[in-house]
Amino acid sequence: MLNAFVLSAGRLMQVPALTPDDLKRPEVLWVDMVDPTDDERELVQRVFRLELPEDEELLDLEESARCYMDDNGLHISSFFLHNDGEESSNVTVSFLLNEGRLLTIRQEELAVIRLFRLRARVQPGFVATAQDILLAIYDAAVEYDADVLEDIYAKLDGVSRRVLDRSNEMTDELMGEALATLAGHEDTNGKVRLDLMDTRRALSFLLRSRQLGPEQENNLREILRDLESLNNHSAFLFEKINFLMDAVMGLINLAQNKIIKIFSIASVVFLPPTLVASIYGMNFAKMPELAQAWGYPAALVLMVISGFAPYWYFRRKGWL
């Protein structure tokens, strides 16, 4: 999908039809490509006389190739968080500032980009240049990461109440669900942290490139300060997740110890009766108790006493 945007009455509006002449219009500020076809890729490369990164390059970029400048302009490739409702992933978005235009290419439609387009369409004066568009996209990405971290914290609060509330004992099923939930939150938090780290590196490069005006540099520094606070919050969430993980594992160990305790008691209680039964079950040629009518009933009584005596002793000592 290939889209182009122009400023109209201070709002960023999409060009309805795209031809080579449409893309060459000087008022086009942003050309956005989402999983472009070969024809769309060729059209952009021919109009702007540059080479776009291939799909494989977007998925496997070396660290040194993420931010650089060449004859075509300023290149930045950054991770953006993509959440499809079930799991999160980091999607690479490639930016190119070329002669007053911003070109973007990515493989997935992102909520961050949709949020930016909505704001730029309804708020007059929200953006005025390609640099404003780039900064606004990063600002929306940081805001989106903050919302994801806030959502993780709210969900962790629910898990914390279930784990630490001792009025209701957690079943094996609930403990399994808690572990799966915590593992999912830890994975999402890790992806958010990677996104924040990569965004900070990209913005630092953009600041050093001297492609921004004074007001834009001030806005960029504000975004960097927000990134720092989110990094601290992400670290706090890691600690909270690890604490809850340890708490759930402790509950699992307690449940296992209870099961082992039951087997231990059973083995202690049934060992003496088993010994008595083994002795009286020996197949000797002469067994004195056969001459007594009360021999085997007495053996049964002895088995009961020998089994109850250890249990009574352990209860008296407080070991059970």
Secondary structure, 3 states (H helix, E strand, C coil): CEEEEEEECCEEEECCCCCHHHHHCCCEEEEEEECCCHHHHHHHHHHHCCCCCCHHHHHCCCHHHCEEEECCEEEEEEEEEEECCCCEEEEEEEEEEECCEEEEEECCCCHHHHHHHHHHHHCCCCCCCHHHHHHHHHHHHHHHHHHHHHHHHHHHHHHHHHHHCCCCCCCHHHHHHHHHHHHHHHHHHHHHHHHHHHHHHHHHHHHHCCCCCHHHHHHHHHHHHHHHHHHHHHHHHHHHHHHHHHHHHHHHHHHHHHHHHHHHHHHHHHHHHHHHHHHHCCCCCCCHHHHCCCHHHHHHHHHHHHHHHHHHHHHHHCCC
